[in-house]
Amino acid sequence: MSDHTHDHSHSHSHGHSHEPPAETYSAQLVNLKIDTTQVVGLNVQNEPQEVAKLFKDSSLRYQLKPVIKSDADEQLILHIPFLNGSVKLHSMILRTNGGSYCPRTIKLWKNARHLDFDNINESSSAFTVTHPQVGVPYDEDDEIPDELVTESDFVEHHLPKHTFSGVRCLTIFIENIYGDEEECHLHSIELRGEFTELTRDPVITLYELAPNPADHKVHDQVKYRVDY
């Protein structure tokens, strides 16, 4: 179990969007563009390879296991980098616990991998969402099925595109939950948007041709002899 000690006096900064939410589609899923080997979870009970399984592809959408759980208390930070590119995020779809372990206040940052529990309260979030108490209905002592095929457990949070463009790494901070269990449970995170692969500018190298001796020939001075 990892140590998780930090100041619990939290600042509340909210991002506001005046854009009407646009419908998103499964074809906009960018989970496969996430560098899952570099996903970092802070204050998480699970092993890193399990945390990476939060970001399922469409074929595994209804899988419930592994359940990702916070450790010392209910708070949890996730750093989610993308593979060799950036994303204009449209929405974040969460499948969480629907009871006492359900997250409530969730804050988002872009390109802020330096954040941890020592400094996250000193940084204003780019956007804050209030997640409803909706999700998979089970208690810790219940047997969790491997899959649960229902759409009612998924909650989509639309994000302001102008704020979440050029995202190379998304940071999610679950600040609190609905219950008093001091443990947050997550089943999946779906990110939808537009991925742009980073392309390198062409490198133009100027090569000096092998010197031509004729170009560097020192011409002898022509001496004229004048006979009188």
C-alpha positions as CSV (number, residue, x, y, z in Angstrom):
1,M,0.0,0.0,0.0
2,S,1.5,3.4,-1.0
3,D,1.7,6.4,1.3
4,H,-0.7,9.2,0.5
5,T,-0.4,12.1,2.7
6,H,-1.3,15.6,1.5
7,D,-3.2,18.7,2.4
8,H,-6.9,18.2,2.2
9,S,-7.8,21.9,1.8
10,H,-8.7,21.9,-1.9
11,S,-9.2,24.8,-4.2
12,H,-12.2,24.8,-6.5
13,S,-11.6,26.0,-10.0
14,H,-14.1,25.3,-12.7
15,G,-13.9,25.4,-16.4
16,H,-17.0,26.6,-18.2
17,S,-17.9,25.8,-21.8
18,H,-20.5,27.7,-23.8
19,E,-20.4,25.2,-26.6
20,P,-23.5,23.0,-26.9
21,P,-22.4,19.3,-26.5
22,A,-22.1,17.6,-29.8
23,E,-22.9,14.0,-30.2
24,T,-19.9,11.7,-30.3
25,Y,-19.4,8.3,-32.0
26,S,-17.6,5.1,-31.2
27,A,-15.4,5.7,-34.2
28,Q,-13.9,8.7,-32.4
29,L,-12.5,6.5,-29.6
30,V,-8.8,7.3,-29.1
31,N,-8.1,4.7,-26.4
32,L,-5.8,2.8,-28.9
33,K,-3.8,6.0,-29.2
34,I,-2.9,6.0,-25.5
35,D,0.6,4.9,-24.6
36,T,-0.6,2.4,-22.0
37,T,3.0,1.5,-21.0
38,Q,3.4,5.0,-19.7
39,V,0.1,5.5,-17.9
40,V,0.8,6.5,-14.3
41,G,-1.7,6.1,-11.4
42,L,-1.0,7.7,-8.1
43,N,-2.6,6.4,-4.9
44,V,-3.8,3.3,-6.7
45,Q,-3.9,-0.3,-5.2
46,N,-3.6,-2.0,-8.6
47,E,-0.4,-2.9,-10.5
48,P,0.4,-0.6,-13.5
49,Q,-0.6,-3.3,-16.1
50,E,-4.0,-3.4,-14.5
51,V,-4.4,0.4,-14.5
52,A,-3.7,0.3,-18.3
53,K,-6.7,-1.9,-18.7
54,L,-9.0,1.0,-17.8
55,F,-8.6,2.2,-21.4
56,K,-10.5,-0.6,-23.2
57,D,-11.0,-0.9,-26.9
58,S,-14.6,-1.4,-28.3
59,S,-14.4,-5.2,-28.1
60,L,-13.8,-5.1,-24.4
61,R,-16.2,-2.3,-23.5
62,Y,-18.4,-4.3,-21.2
63,Q,-15.6,-5.9,-19.1
64,L,-15.8,-5.0,-15.5
65,K,-12.5,-6.5,-14.3
66,P,-10.0,-5.4,-13.1
67,V,-11.7,-2.9,-10.8
68,I,-9.2,0.0,-10.3
69,K,-9.3,1.1,-6.7
70,S,-7.7,4.0,-4.9
71,D,-5.4,3.1,-2.0
72,A,-4.9,5.2,1.2
73,D,-8.0,7.3,0.6
74,E,-10.6,8.1,-2.0
75,Q,-8.4,10.4,-4.1
76,L,-6.7,9.2,-7.3
77,I,-4.5,10.8,-10.0
78,L,-4.1,9.4,-13.5
79,H,-1.6,10.7,-16.1
80,I,-2.6,9.5,-19.6
81,P,-0.1,10.1,-22.4
82,F,-0.8,9.7,-26.1
83,L,1.4,7.9,-28.6
84,N,3.5,10.2,-30.8
85,G,0.7,12.7,-31.3
86,S,-1.9,14.9,-29.7
87,V,-5.7,14.8,-29.4
88,K,-8.6,17.3,-29.6
89,L,-10.7,15.7,-26.9
90,H,-14.5,15.8,-27.4
91,S,-15.6,13.8,-24.4
92,M,-14.7,11.4,-21.5
93,I,-17.0,8.4,-20.8
94,L,-16.7,6.9,-17.4
95,R,-17.9,3.6,-16.0
96,T,-17.7,3.7,-12.3
97,N,-19.1,2.2,-9.2
98,G,-22.7,3.4,-8.7
99,G,-22.7,3.3,-4.9
100,S,-20.5,4.4,-2.0
101,Y,-17.3,4.1,-4.1
102,C,-18.6,6.4,-6.9
103,P,-16.4,9.4,-7.8
104,R,-18.1,12.8,-7.5
105,T,-15.7,15.7,-8.3
106,I,-13.3,15.1,-11.1
107,K,-10.7,17.7,-12.3
108,L,-8.9,17.6,-15.6
109,W,-5.6,19.1,-16.8
110,K,-3.8,18.9,-20.2
111,N,-0.1,18.4,-20.6
112,A,0.6,18.5,-16.8
113,R,2.6,15.3,-16.0
114,H,4.4,17.1,-13.2
115,L,1.3,17.1,-11.0
116,D,1.1,15.0,-7.9
117,F,-0.5,15.2,-4.5
118,D,2.1,17.6,-3.3
119,N,1.3,20.3,-5.9
120,I,-2.1,19.5,-7.5
121,N,-4.0,21.9,-5.2
122,E,-1.8,24.8,-6.3
123,S,-2.7,24.4,-10.0
124,S,-6.0,25.5,-11.4
125,S,-7.7,22.7,-13.4
126,A,-8.6,23.2,-17.0
127,F,-12.1,21.7,-16.4
128,T,-14.1,20.3,-13.6
129,V,-17.0,17.9,-13.8
130,T,-19.4,16.6,-11.3
131,H,-20.0,12.9,-11.9
132,P,-23.4,11.6,-11.1
133,Q,-23.9,8.7,-8.7
134,V,-24.4,6.3,-11.6
135,G,-22.5,3.1,-12.4
136,V,-22.2,-0.6,-11.7
137,P,-24.4,-1.4,-8.7
138,Y,-22.4,-3.6,-6.4
139,D,-20.9,-3.5,-2.9
140,E,-17.3,-4.6,-2.1
141,D,-18.6,-7.9,-0.8
142,D,-20.6,-8.7,-3.9
143,E,-19.3,-11.0,-6.6
144,I,-18.4,-8.9,-9.6
145,P,-19.3,-10.5,-13.0
146,D,-16.7,-10.5,-15.7
147,E,-19.0,-8.6,-18.1
148,L,-22.2,-6.6,-17.8
149,V,-23.8,-5.6,-21.1
150,T,-25.7,-2.5,-20.4
151,E,-25.4,1.1,-21.5
152,S,-27.0,2.7,-18.4
153,D,-23.7,2.4,-16.4
154,F,-21.8,4.7,-18.8
155,V,-21.7,8.5,-18.2
156,E,-20.4,10.8,-20.9
157,H,-18.9,14.1,-19.9
158,H,-18.5,16.5,-22.9
159,L,-15.4,18.7,-22.8
160,P,-14.8,22.1,-24.3
161,K,-12.8,21.4,-27.5
162,H,-11.1,24.8,-27.5
163,T,-9.6,23.9,-24.1
164,F,-8.7,20.3,-24.8
165,S,-7.0,20.7,-28.1
166,G,-3.3,19.7,-28.5
167,V,-3.6,17.3,-25.6
168,R,-0.4,15.1,-25.4
169,C,-1.2,14.0,-21.9
170,L,-4.5,14.1,-20.0
171,T,-4.4,14.2,-16.2
172,I,-7.5,13.1,-14.2
173,F,-7.8,13.9,-10.5
174,I,-10.7,12.3,-8.6
175,E,-11.0,14.6,-5.7
176,N,-13.9,13.0,-3.7
177,I,-16.6,10.4,-3.8
178,Y,-20.2,10.1,-2.8
179,G,-19.8,7.7,0.1
180,D,-17.6,7.7,3.2
181,E,-15.7,4.6,2.4
182,E,-12.4,6.4,1.4
183,E,-12.1,4.2,-1.6
184,C,-12.9,5.0,-5.3
185,H,-13.7,2.3,-7.8
186,L,-13.4,2.6,-11.6
187,H,-14.2,0.1,-14.4
188,S,-13.3,2.0,-17.6
189,I,-12.4,5.3,-19.2
190,E,-13.3,6.0,-22.8
191,L,-11.8,9.1,-24.5
192,R,-13.3,10.3,-27.7
193,G,-11.8,12.9,-30.0
194,E,-9.6,13.6,-33.0
195,F,-6.0,12.3,-33.0
196,T,-3.3,14.0,-34.9
197,E,0.0,12.2,-35.4
198,L,3.1,14.3,-34.9
199,T,5.1,14.5,-38.0
200,R,8.7,15.7,-38.1
201,D,9.6,18.6,-40.4
202,P,11.8,17.4,-43.3
203,V,15.4,17.9,-42.4
204,I,17.3,19.5,-45.2
205,T,21.0,18.9,-45.0
206,L,23.4,20.7,-47.3
207,Y,26.3,18.5,-48.3
208,E,29.5,20.1,-49.5
209,L,30.7,18.5,-52.7
210,A,34.1,17.1,-52.8
211,P,36.3,20.0,-53.6
212,N,37.3,20.3,-57.3
213,P,41.0,21.2,-57.5
214,A,40.2,23.3,-60.6
215,D,38.1,25.5,-58.4
216,H,40.8,26.1,-55.9
217,K,43.8,26.3,-58.4
218,V,46.2,29.1,-57.7
219,H,47.0,30.6,-61.0
220,D,50.6,31.5,-61.5
221,Q,51.3,35.1,-62.2
222,V,52.2,35.6,-65.9
223,K,55.4,37.4,-66.3
224,Y,56.0,39.4,-69.4
225,R,59.5,40.0,-70.6
226,V,59.8,43.0,-72.8
227,D,62.9,43.1,-74.9
228,Y,64.0,46.4,-76.2
